[in-house]
Amino acid sequence: MNSCNMIQQPEIKIKQIRELKNFTQEYVAQQLGLSTRAYSKIETGETQLTINRLNEISAIFGVPPMEVLGFDDKQVFNNCKQDGYIGINHINMPEKLILQYEETIQALKEQIAVMKLLMGK
């Protein structure tokens, strides 16, 4: 699997992890302070996943954000060693994925700076 595939369809990865954790959409939506419909739109890709939202969802799942992005459902069952344990594959992040993440953070910082200028701060 190349690093470009790893971050494709993060909404599917979120849904898979939520289901493995046995959380309902209602539960996650409530934790996020969203309606179930609004959360459902994140899982279907209708609503763009932001880094902040990824961080919030990751915290609810108890899984680091980068592991959510790199989640591979085919690896999970290879890591289940005990009853009821859901293992998230500890992946070595390829440099390309780390670079993409850092570029996204930089772009967001630049957007914030522009917004502050527009707001006169």
N, C-alpha and C positions, 0 to 999 in steps of 0.2 A: 504494500500500500504506500503510495507516495504522499507527501505532506499536504498536497493540494486536496486530496480526497478526505483527509482527516478532518478538515473543518467544513466540509460540505454538509449541508442539511443539519445544522446544530439542533434544530427543532425536533428532528427525529431522535437524536441522541438524548435530548431532554425527556422526551416521552418514554423512551426505553428505560432510562434510569428511574423515572418516576414509577413506572410499572414494576420494575424490579424491587424498588423500595416499598412497593405495595401502598403508595400514596394515591389518593384520588385527585382528580383535577380540582375538585371543590376544596380539598384540604390545602393544596399548594396555592390556589387562588386566594384563599382566606389568609394564608401566611403572608402573601404579597400585598394584601389589601386591594385585590382586584375582584371583579366579578368572574364567575366561572367562564362566561363567554369570552371575556377579555383574555383570560389565561389560555383558553382553548385556541384563540387566534395566534398565540405565540407558538403553540405546538403544531399548528397547521402551517405556519410560515406566513400567515396573513399579516401578522404584526412583526416588524423587524426586531430581532433580538439585539438589545444594546449590551454593552459591556457591563453597565450597572445592573441591568436585569439579570444577566448571566451570573454575576456575583451574588445577587440575592437568591436566585434559584439554587445555585451551588451550595450556599450556606444552609438552605432548607434541606437539601439532599445530604449534606455532610460530605461533599465531594469537591475537591479543588476545581476551580473553573477550567484550568487547562486539561484536567482529566475528563471533564464533561466534553470538551471539544474533541479530545482524542479518544473518546469512548468507542469501543468496538464490541458490539454485543456478542460476536463470535468468540471473543477472548474470555468473557465472563465465566462461562461454565468451566473453562480450563482452570480457573482460579478458585473455584468453590471447593474448599477442602473440608468444611464442617457444615453440619446441618443448619440451614437457614442463613448462612453467610453469603452475602452478595459481595463479591470481590470486584473491584474496579482495577483493570490492568494498569499497573504502574508503567507508564510508557516513557521512553526517552524521547523528549521533544526534539524533533529535527530542527536544525538551525533555521530552516526556511520558515517553519511555523512560528518559532520564537520571533523572528524578524517581522513576520506579518503582524503579530500581536503588538510588537513595539511600534511598528508603523501606524497601526490603528490608534494606539495611545497618543502618539505624537500628533496625528491628525486631529484627534479630539481636543488636545491641548491648544492647538492652533485655532480651532473653532471657538473654544472658550475665550481665547484672547480677542478674537474678532468681535464676539458678542459683548465682551466687556467694553471694548472701544465704542461699539454702537450704543451701548447703554450709558456711555460717558463716565465709566469708572476707571 
